Amino acid sequence: MTSKPSDSPGVFAGWTTRRWLRVGVTGALVVLAVLGSLGGWAMWRTSQITASLVDRRTPALVAAIRLESALVNQETGIRGYGVSGRRDFLQPYTQGVADERTALELLRPVLSGDTRALADLAEVERDADAWQERMGRPVSAAPPAQAAKIAEARADEGKADFDALRRAMARQQARLQDERVAATRELREAVSLRNWMFSVIGVVIVLVAVLVFEALRRGVTGPLGRLGSAARDVAQGRFDRSLVGTGPADLRRLAADVDSMRQRLVEELRFSEGARRLLDEQAEDLKRSNTELEQFAYVASHDLQEPLRKVSSFTQLLQRRYGGQLDEKADQYIAFAVDGANRMQILINDLLAFSRVGRVHNEQQTVDLEDVFVRALDDLSVSVEETGAAVTHDPLPTVVGDRTQLGMLWQNLLSNAVKFRSPDRPPRIHVGAVCDEGVWEFTVTDNGIGIAPEFREKVFVLFQRLHTKDAYPGTGIGLAMCKKIVEFHGGTIRIDPDYRLGTRVVLTLPALPALPAATAAPDRETQP
């Protein structure tokens, strides 16, 4: 039967929960099968005795009594006819003969197989035939005048025969009555045994259920509950608590695995704590570096600008006043100085703008890109007009961001598209906008000189130039600034590698959650 899984080493130490359950269920099923067999046997025995009593013993006794009544009626009819000579007195005899036949037809089948009962019936039939031969048939067949003489002559013999018949019927009924009483007593005993047996079966089933539940509590649910409680303690931060497994082997292995995981977590936490301290130190270093960068930006925007403006102003003044008065080499040197000062001023301004992205300009608000795009294009109106550029765009949405930074984004992208134009055709620039799953994807497509595949990632690096300053002016900060602005707004920017007729810049920005995607509309051409 089911028992508590052993916690101590031994023959059962390696048993798993499945094996305990299999053995327990098998034992319970065997016990229930034995009890069911005993209960079935008790029910079968009770039903057999009941069937014998109802179908054989009682009907046999009733039929024997009916047979006796029929024979008594025959004797009464013969005696009355023999005394009175009246035919109507034979009516009980005639009815008795019919009743005798009916009683025998009922009695023979129910006594089949019972040798002793059949012998009693045969004796009754012999005595009845003897009385019929001596008294019944002769008197009933004789006319009224002769019937009295025959009855008077055979009165003593007929009485002796019928008394013998009565004794035979009495013995038959006594045996049948005894058998019925014995069957009734046997039925009561069988019913009592059945009731006791079913009571015992019920008690055993209850005990089996109690044992099964107790074994499950001690061997499965109890260890699982303790393991779950310990695991919850660990989950709440008590990493110093060890998890000790009890019960079947698989539950102990599970506890060991969970405890091993706890130990690994403790080690990871120690490592994470060290990494966090290192990260805090790095964050402090980064904070200090950002502070120094801000100080540098301040110096670049104030302290360096003033002497640079003086150098630029005086070199330009020197160029205007003494240009043509010195030799050609002096004029060339003066021109180099003016150009260098101007480019230095532009570079410092671009670096200052790059450092301010996400630091100075950081006003998160809804921005109408249509309006920002028009303003940026208006700022570039001179170069657009000089180059004959045609700029078209899809309807632009409203997004969340910093208006100044987004303006710088459009201005740099459009400026690059105009600057790096093809010499044999006028610039054609198109800005597309498509919303897909909460993200706006913008494309800036031109028909310019394009970008070689090996430089499609390098163009977003600070100070990365693909051409000399004489061919295309600039500082190499424009696309790096665009990348910083787009990533600050939670988007991405890249060069489309599949576009071959120029350059296509693809950038994404998050869409407003509450606004539906803009529906497609015909391109609009914007002229400065």
Legacy VTK file of the C-alpha trace (Angstrom):
# vtk DataFile Version 3.0
C-alpha trace
ASCII
DATASET POLYDATA
POINTS 528 float
0.000 0.000 0.000
1.063 3.630 -0.351
3.542 4.866 2.230
5.632 7.942 2.920
8.640 8.253 0.635
11.797 7.767 2.642
13.982 10.802 3.235
16.883 8.688 4.500
19.278 6.754 2.255
18.140 3.242 1.611
16.437 1.026 -0.899
13.787 3.674 -1.603
16.150 6.667 -1.711
16.395 6.582 -5.503
12.657 6.337 -6.104
11.174 9.244 -8.031
7.722 10.762 -7.638
6.551 8.919 -10.728
7.697 5.588 -9.319
6.082 6.238 -5.940
2.849 7.177 -7.647
3.007 4.157 -9.942
3.606 1.766 -7.044
0.963 3.466 -4.890
-1.655 3.507 -7.627
-0.905 -0.132 -8.516
-1.252 -1.201 -4.886
-4.476 0.738 -4.471
-5.865 -0.789 -7.660
-4.961 -4.306 -6.476
-6.679 -3.721 -3.124
-9.734 -2.260 -4.840
-9.802 -5.164 -7.316
-9.735 -7.724 -4.454
-12.428 -5.831 -2.572
-14.484 -5.513 -5.719
-14.168 -9.257 -6.352
-15.325 -10.071 -2.825
-18.193 -7.622 -3.141
-19.151 -9.090 -6.488
-19.072 -12.606 -5.070
-21.294 -11.522 -2.155
-23.749 -9.896 -4.558
-23.725 -12.973 -6.806
-24.313 -15.349 -3.892
-27.155 -13.220 -2.559
-28.769 -13.043 -5.971
-28.380 -16.820 -6.464
-30.054 -17.610 -3.142
-32.776 -15.046 -3.839
-33.407 -16.542 -7.269
-33.569 -20.058 -5.792
-36.016 -18.925 -3.132
-38.179 -16.889 -5.463
-38.012 -19.047 -8.573
-37.857 -22.565 -7.054
-38.523 -23.011 -3.357
-41.574 -20.831 -2.903
-43.250 -21.763 -6.243
-42.648 -25.486 -5.469
-44.312 -25.222 -2.060
-47.234 -23.241 -3.488
-47.666 -25.755 -6.324
-47.531 -28.670 -3.833
-50.263 -27.038 -1.745
-52.346 -26.487 -4.885
-51.814 -30.150 -5.822
-53.035 -31.231 -2.385
-56.081 -28.983 -2.682
-56.867 -30.424 -6.131
-56.648 -34.002 -4.864
-58.772 -33.189 -1.805
-61.406 -31.656 -4.095
-61.372 -34.832 -6.185
-61.927 -37.007 -3.091
-64.754 -34.710 -1.909
-66.479 -34.869 -5.297
-66.223 -38.667 -5.510
-67.528 -39.113 -1.962
-70.470 -36.768 -2.564
-71.392 -38.452 -5.872
-71.121 -41.917 -4.341
-73.441 -40.931 -1.460
-76.055 -38.865 -3.343
-75.839 -40.254 -6.866
-76.226 -36.741 -8.249
-74.024 -35.751 -11.206
-73.599 -32.159 -10.065
-71.672 -33.433 -7.038
-68.870 -34.491 -9.494
-68.079 -30.892 -10.300
-65.338 -30.609 -7.557
-63.822 -33.811 -8.895
-63.734 -32.541 -12.455
-62.237 -29.214 -11.340
-59.760 -31.041 -9.105
-58.522 -33.138 -12.034
-57.854 -29.967 -14.035
-56.188 -28.274 -11.062
-54.046 -31.350 -10.483
-52.809 -31.241 -14.068
-51.998 -27.525 -13.741
-50.192 -27.991 -10.422
-48.082 -30.807 -11.836
-47.155 -28.681 -14.857
-45.918 -25.964 -12.470
-44.254 -28.338 -10.040
-42.149 -30.498 -12.374
-40.011 -27.666 -13.880
-39.192 -26.027 -10.532
-38.164 -29.400 -9.050
-35.909 -30.332 -11.977
-32.460 -31.253 -10.716
-33.683 -31.901 -7.154
-33.636 -35.726 -6.889
-35.189 -35.901 -3.462
-38.042 -33.550 -4.307
-38.713 -35.414 -7.561
-38.851 -38.705 -5.611
-41.442 -37.196 -3.245
-43.453 -35.977 -6.246
-43.262 -39.422 -7.856
-44.548 -40.999 -4.623
-47.468 -38.557 -4.526
-48.283 -39.311 -8.161
-48.180 -43.081 -7.530
-50.497 -42.801 -4.535
-52.801 -40.510 -6.500
-52.892 -42.977 -9.424
-53.607 -45.831 -7.004
-56.559 -43.933 -5.520
-57.790 -43.015 -8.980
-57.609 -46.655 -10.096
-59.387 -47.953 -7.048
-61.862 -45.179 -6.376
-61.807 -42.049 -8.467
-62.212 -43.175 -12.054
-64.568 -46.140 -11.360
-67.001 -44.036 -9.313
-66.897 -41.036 -11.628
-67.463 -43.228 -14.683
-70.343 -45.249 -13.153
-74.000 -44.209 -13.546
-75.706 -42.790 -10.435
-77.297 -46.097 -9.441
-74.017 -48.016 -9.644
-71.841 -45.234 -8.212
-73.243 -45.654 -4.702
-72.666 -49.400 -4.738
-69.065 -49.020 -5.917
-68.373 -46.282 -3.417
-69.839 -48.317 -0.575
-67.984 -51.462 -1.589
-64.593 -49.722 -1.902
-65.003 -47.218 0.871
-62.407 -48.707 3.214
-59.824 -49.356 0.504
-60.337 -45.911 -0.993
-59.964 -44.308 2.400
-56.751 -46.232 3.031
-55.350 -45.201 -0.370
-56.246 -41.540 0.136
-54.775 -41.531 3.644
-51.533 -42.852 2.162
-51.757 -40.073 -0.430
-52.277 -37.503 2.320
-49.204 -38.745 4.172
-47.106 -38.577 0.972
-48.260 -35.013 0.300
-47.562 -34.040 3.911
-44.004 -35.385 3.643
-43.544 -33.592 0.333
-44.781 -30.254 1.700
-42.754 -30.666 4.904
-39.543 -31.176 2.911
-40.365 -28.281 0.608
-41.163 -26.107 3.614
-37.919 -27.115 5.307
-35.948 -26.297 2.139
-37.687 -22.929 1.845
-36.948 -22.124 5.497
-33.321 -23.174 5.001
-33.086 -21.019 1.851
-34.624 -18.083 3.717
-32.137 -18.481 6.547
-29.286 -18.785 4.031
-30.511 -15.636 2.276
-30.526 -13.712 5.551
-26.996 -14.877 6.246
-25.874 -13.952 2.725
-27.478 -10.488 3.009
-25.818 -9.972 6.385
-22.468 -11.110 4.973
-22.926 -8.823 1.968
-23.719 -5.840 4.166
-20.738 -6.496 6.403
-18.509 -6.991 3.412
-19.607 -3.723 1.794
-19.113 -1.958 5.102
-15.594 -3.358 5.303
-15.022 -2.352 1.649
-16.174 1.185 2.426
-13.892 1.415 5.450
-10.948 0.046 3.460
-11.595 2.522 0.620
-11.673 5.388 3.109
-8.433 4.147 4.677
-6.826 3.823 1.230
-7.904 7.376 0.357
-6.555 8.692 3.676
-3.269 6.855 3.149
-2.975 8.114 -0.429
-3.645 11.738 0.544
-1.314 11.506 3.528
1.420 9.959 1.373
0.945 12.670 -1.251
1.063 15.337 1.464
4.230 14.001 3.030
5.975 12.821 -0.108
4.916 15.382 -2.757
2.897 18.418 -1.676
4.791 18.872 1.584
8.285 18.883 0.024
6.992 21.015 -2.868
5.444 23.471 -0.418
8.667 23.766 1.572
10.685 24.132 -1.614
8.261 26.776 -2.922
8.423 28.695 0.378
12.224 28.651 0.295
12.211 29.713 -3.367
9.875 32.623 -2.571
12.208 33.704 0.231
15.083 33.666 -2.231
12.985 35.572 -4.772
12.310 38.232 -2.105
16.033 38.767 -1.609
17.091 36.215 1.020
19.867 34.799 -1.147
21.668 33.355 1.879
18.927 30.760 2.467
19.865 27.282 1.270
17.269 25.098 -0.403
17.279 21.589 1.068
15.183 19.009 -0.770
13.161 16.226 0.848
10.884 13.537 -0.484
11.396 11.546 -3.711
14.646 11.643 -5.652
13.393 13.943 -8.420
12.182 16.531 -5.888
15.564 16.414 -4.165
17.257 16.884 -7.534
14.932 19.798 -8.261
15.826 21.401 -4.938
19.524 20.889 -5.673
19.120 22.485 -9.110
17.234 25.454 -7.665
19.866 25.858 -4.951
22.574 25.712 -7.605
20.721 28.435 -9.490
20.559 30.453 -6.244
24.298 30.119 -5.819
24.863 31.228 -9.406
22.567 34.187 -8.787
24.577 35.092 -5.707
27.746 34.974 -7.771
26.112 37.005 -10.542
24.915 39.533 -7.990
28.421 39.863 -6.620
29.711 40.370 -10.130
26.858 42.771 -10.924
27.576 44.728 -7.771
31.185 45.100 -8.822
30.106 46.027 -12.340
27.634 48.545 -10.916
30.344 50.159 -8.835
32.561 50.274 -11.907
29.676 51.715 -13.909
29.085 54.337 -11.239
32.737 55.275 -11.425
32.528 55.445 -15.208
29.354 57.509 -14.928
31.180 59.910 -12.655
34.046 60.065 -15.155
31.541 60.628 -17.976
29.806 63.319 -15.969
33.113 64.982 -15.329
33.982 64.635 -19.022
30.640 66.157 -20.030
31.274 69.009 -17.663
34.671 69.569 -19.231
33.040 69.341 -22.681
30.530 71.977 -21.691
33.378 74.162 -20.456
35.161 73.587 -23.762
32.003 74.481 -25.670
31.694 77.633 -23.619
35.333 78.503 -24.310
34.870 77.689 -27.998
31.774 79.850 -28.188
33.251 82.826 -26.320
36.986 82.842 -25.680
38.050 81.336 -29.040
35.546 83.212 -31.145
36.844 86.666 -30.224
40.536 86.207 -31.162
39.462 84.257 -34.244
37.238 87.147 -35.323
40.186 89.523 -34.820
42.473 87.342 -36.915
39.841 87.050 -39.623
39.020 90.763 -39.564
42.638 91.925 -39.678
43.628 89.449 -42.407
40.657 90.599 -44.487
41.619 94.243 -43.795
45.199 93.456 -44.739
43.934 91.855 -47.951
41.783 94.850 -48.878
44.384 97.493 -48.029
47.567 95.890 -49.321
46.181 93.597 -51.964
48.058 94.236 -55.223
50.717 96.390 -53.536
52.897 93.453 -52.557
54.231 90.710 -54.760
52.148 87.753 -55.902
53.443 85.472 -53.183
52.373 87.930 -50.467
48.875 88.145 -51.937
48.682 84.334 -51.992
49.803 84.098 -48.369
47.255 86.692 -47.310
44.529 84.742 -49.167
45.579 81.530 -47.401
45.356 83.287 -44.034
41.878 84.690 -44.775
40.614 81.312 -46.012
42.051 79.460 -43.021
40.532 81.910 -40.549
37.125 81.648 -42.233
37.229 77.855 -42.297
38.347 77.763 -38.662
35.399 79.968 -37.701
32.994 77.723 -39.634
34.520 74.593 -38.043
34.237 76.021 -34.536
30.600 77.006 -35.173
29.814 73.512 -36.513
31.514 71.826 -33.561
29.605 74.061 -31.206
26.331 73.163 -32.889
27.239 69.438 -32.792
28.000 69.576 -29.067
24.704 71.336 -28.347
22.574 68.530 -29.862
20.560 67.026 -27.006
22.216 69.301 -24.460
21.218 72.886 -25.198
18.376 72.348 -27.647
16.140 69.809 -25.903
12.560 71.073 -25.880
10.304 68.090 -26.498
7.083 69.298 -28.095
4.858 68.587 -31.068
6.580 69.861 -34.204
4.933 70.320 -37.596
7.599 69.002 -39.962
5.844 70.686 -42.867
6.537 74.082 -41.341
10.095 73.142 -40.307
10.810 71.821 -43.820
9.566 75.043 -45.461
11.710 77.169 -43.150
14.807 75.062 -43.838
14.188 75.272 -47.577
13.734 79.016 -47.305
17.141 79.302 -45.627
18.640 77.467 -48.615
16.743 79.502 -51.202
19.873 81.175 -52.631
21.745 77.937 -53.349
18.543 76.285 -54.619
17.931 79.162 -57.001
21.550 79.301 -58.183
21.646 75.567 -58.957
18.133 75.392 -60.430
17.188 72.642 -58.001
13.599 71.292 -57.920
12.510 70.097 -54.478
9.318 68.056 -54.019
7.952 66.350 -50.933
5.100 64.251 -49.621
2.818 65.702 -46.947
4.920 65.761 -43.788
3.465 64.781 -40.396
3.599 66.188 -36.897
6.053 64.509 -34.516
7.390 65.024 -31.005
10.862 66.547 -30.848
12.969 69.702 -30.693
12.092 72.219 -33.402
15.617 73.672 -33.652
17.289 70.274 -34.021
14.742 69.057 -36.601
15.304 72.261 -38.540
19.052 71.601 -38.534
18.330 68.036 -39.710
16.347 69.129 -42.787
18.779 71.935 -43.556
21.800 69.602 -43.542
20.075 66.911 -45.616
18.793 69.369 -48.240
22.111 71.256 -48.282
24.027 68.014 -48.961
21.602 67.038 -51.723
22.165 70.423 -53.416
25.906 70.531 -52.742
26.740 67.078 -54.106
24.829 67.549 -57.372
25.822 66.070 -60.698
27.570 68.571 -63.028
25.631 67.404 -66.108
22.055 67.803 -64.816
20.094 70.110 -62.512
19.366 68.771 -59.003
16.090 66.928 -58.445
15.317 66.312 -54.761
12.282 64.462 -53.338
11.373 63.962 -49.681
9.055 60.987 -49.036
7.135 60.121 -45.876
5.436 56.794 -45.048
4.028 55.631 -41.683
4.374 51.942 -40.823
3.406 50.453 -37.420
3.869 53.647 -35.423
7.103 54.745 -37.136
7.522 57.437 -39.780
10.046 56.594 -42.485
11.421 59.555 -44.432
13.509 59.389 -47.590
15.583 62.199 -49.089
16.311 61.229 -52.691
18.516 63.168 -55.117
20.044 62.613 -58.550
23.530 63.733 -57.547
26.915 62.064 -57.665
25.958 59.368 -55.167
28.053 57.602 -52.520
30.303 54.612 -53.154
29.245 51.445 -51.269
32.391 51.386 -49.130
31.636 54.889 -47.787
27.939 54.466 -46.900
28.742 53.985 -43.210
31.735 56.304 -43.019
29.780 59.386 -44.120
28.115 59.491 -40.684
31.469 59.651 -38.875
32.604 63.019 -37.550
35.030 64.886 -39.878
34.719 62.140 -42.494
35.161 63.757 -45.939
34.966 61.933 -49.267
36.160 64.888 -51.347
38.712 67.688 -51.004
37.629 71.077 -49.667
38.427 72.578 -53.083
35.931 70.276 -54.855
33.165 70.449 -52.253
33.392 72.891 -49.342
32.424 71.852 -45.815
33.712 70.550 -42.509
32.511 66.902 -42.634
30.174 67.373 -39.674
26.799 67.616 -41.456
25.760 63.922 -41.684
27.341 63.178 -38.284
25.105 65.877 -36.831
22.084 64.410 -38.681
22.831 60.984 -37.173
23.129 62.460 -33.678
19.840 64.382 -34.056
17.919 61.373 -35.413
19.224 58.997 -32.729
18.466 61.576 -30.027
14.835 61.521 -31.240
14.720 57.707 -31.076
15.166 57.030 -34.798
17.707 55.608 -37.248
19.430 56.943 -40.362
21.185 55.118 -43.194
22.040 55.257 -46.891
19.797 53.134 -49.124
22.163 50.604 -50.787
19.637 49.689 -53.508
19.355 53.193 -54.946
21.776 53.758 -57.845
20.674 57.028 -59.547
22.119 59.304 -56.894
21.771 59.185 -53.135
18.802 58.220 -50.980
19.020 58.902 -47.251
16.493 56.903 -45.188
15.653 58.030 -41.657
12.934 57.087 -39.140
11.184 58.985 -36.361
8.530 57.740 -33.886
4.952 58.675 -34.812
2.476 60.312 -32.455
0.508 57.500 -30.724
-2.858 59.254 -31.010
-2.529 60.342 -34.621
-3.359 58.039 -37.545
-0.935 57.602 -40.370
-1.082 60.333 -42.986
-2.878 59.335 -46.134
-1.022 59.399 -49.394
-1.305 62.621 -51.409
0.200 63.886 -54.658
3.740 65.230 -54.416
4.026 68.946 -53.921
6.840 70.976 -55.422
8.270 73.599 -53.108
9.994 76.555 -54.706
11.968 79.049 -52.649
LINES 1 529
528 0 1 2 3 4 5 6 7 8 9 10 11 12 13 14 15 16 17 18 19 20 21 22 23 24 25 26 27 28 29 30 31 32 33 34 35 36 37 38 39 40 41 42 43 44 45 46 47 48 49 50 51 52 53 54 55 56 57 58 59 60 61 62 63 64 65 66 67 68 69 70 71 72 73 74 75 76 77 78 79 80 81 82 83 84 85 86 87 88 89 90 91 92 93 94 95 96 97 98 99 100 101 102 103 104 105 106 107 108 109 110 111 112 113 114 115 116 117 118 119 120 121 122 123 124 125 126 127 128 129 130 131 132 133 134 135 136 137 138 139 140 141 142 143 144 145 146 147 148 149 150 151 152 153 154 155 156 157 158 159 160 161 162 163 164 165 166 167 168 169 170 171 172 173 174 175 176 177 178 179 180 181 182 183 184 185 186 187 188 189 190 191 192 193 194 195 196 197 198 199 200 201 202 203 204 205 206 207 208 209 210 211 212 213 214 215 216 217 218 219 220 221 222 223 224 225 226 227 228 229 230 231 232 233 234 235 236 237 238 239 240 241 242 243 244 245 246 247 248 249 250 251 252 253 254 255 256 257 258 259 260 261 262 263 264 265 266 267 268 269 270 271 272 273 274 275 276 277 278 279 280 281 282 283 284 285 286 287 288 289 290 291 292 293 294 295 296 297 298 299 300 301 302 303 304 305 306 307 308 309 310 311 312 313 314 315 316 317 318 319 320 321 322 323 324 325 326 327 328 329 330 331 332 333 334 335 336 337 338 339 340 341 342 343 344 345 346 347 348 349 350 351 352 353 354 355 356 357 358 359 360 361 362 363 364 365 366 367 368 369 370 371 372 373 374 375 376 377 378 379 380 381 382 383 384 385 386 387 388 389 390 391 392 393 394 395 396 397 398 399 400 401 402 403 404 405 406 407 408 409 410 411 412 413 414 415 416 417 418 419 420 421 422 423 424 425 426 427 428 429 430 431 432 433 434 435 436 437 438 439 440 441 442 443 444 445 446 447 448 449 450 451 452 453 454 455 456 457 458 459 460 461 462 463 464 465 466 467 468 469 470 471 472 473 474 475 476 477 478 479 480 481 482 483 484 485 486 487 488 489 490 491 492 493 494 495 496 497 498 499 500 501 502 503 504 505 506 507 508 509 510 511 512 513 514 515 516 517 518 519 520 521 522 523 524 525 526 527
